[in-house]
Amino acid sequence: MAVKRDYYEILGVSRSVSPEELKRAFRKLAMDLHPDRNPGNPEAETRFKEAAEAYQVLNDPDRRRSYDMFGHAGVAGAGVSGFEGFGFADIFDAFFGGGFSARDRARSMRGSDLRYDLTISFEEAFRGVEKEIEVPRLMTCERCSGAGAEPGSSVEACGSCGGSGQVRRTSQSIFGQVVNVSACPSCHGSGRVIRQVCTACRGQGRTERTKRLKLRIPPGVDTGSQIRLTGEGESGLQNGGPGDLYVVIRVRPHALLQRQDQDVVFELQVNVVQAALGDRIEVPTLDGLVEVAIPAGTQHGQTFKLSGRGMPQIRSGRRGDQFVVVKVIVPKDLNAKQKDLLRQVGGLTGKPQKVAKGFFDKLREAINLD
């Protein structure tokens, strides 16, 4: 399978390119590679489609944001299969005119975008996962193919607007003659009248159906991450282009680990003896249990770093770090013997006296500041 080229590289621009600079770069490429200027040149046609696809994605702020975060996986489904796609037609007309009339565009209407909220586990966000989701949506009616008319019946041009879908009203003002153009009230801008509506969709051209989709979630996603599936929204009216599907991710919290961007934090509880004398303790990580050496004299709040044990970055795969934060637990409800032993360890005799600030004084201050 061929590796898709970077969209910024295709257009020859930097990742910080402004919308105006992006438009100029695409216009220049499109004029050089246009099929009319390169008849019978399949390489130029392929590069022309590549440039159009890249411009479609980067010119849309939402899609550009998804691409910057997830790469090509974030705009799965983007592409140009010919010279008459929904988004591509708009680009084609904007630069070269083309045969897509305003009346044709007025009759069809792009379908609505949809949102799907998907909850995954902390571990799935770490490893990446493939999910199968079911999305209910309005899709082109199979019985009438989106026409809205019963198969075999006739569709007539609207007598009020002559099939244009628009009506013009002329009025006089102090500035002269004014022409107002509005959608035809008889056909609601469609330019046609259906005498016998489709029994399946009741003339709407769409019916609600559920589609099952497979979705690959890359490692490193976090709550709020979005994945855009181009063309997987609702079908448009009058065979207009489909909308897009936005899958919004929610990651369930981990029982022991807390996430901070690409880093994770684990709070390790130790007793006074472990903190004073040191110990080797197994701590949980995303890769399993890892033994950590706690040196003698460890203070409350002291932090140890496990490099490369955090969450992966979505684009590079480079992992963050894990931080182990020590929390010293001070014993409660001590009996008389235990209290006496602690006084001895602390250098205290039966009679209170002032001593130099040592480990337990520092420990008490750390706890009070916590």
Beta strands, then each sheet from edge to edge (+ up, - down):
strand 1: 114-120
strand 2: 129-140
strand 3: 155-157
strand 4: 166-173
strand 5: 176-183
strand 6: 192-194
strand 7: 206-217
strand 8: 226-229
strand 9: 245-251
strand 10: 257-260
strand 11: 263-271
strand 12: 279-285
strand 13: 288-294
strand 14: 303-306
strand 15: 322-329
sheet 1: 1+ 9+ 8-
sheet 2: 2+ 7-
sheet 3: 3+ 6-
sheet 4: 4+ 5-
sheet 5: 10+ 11- 15- 14+
sheet 6: 12+ 13-
end
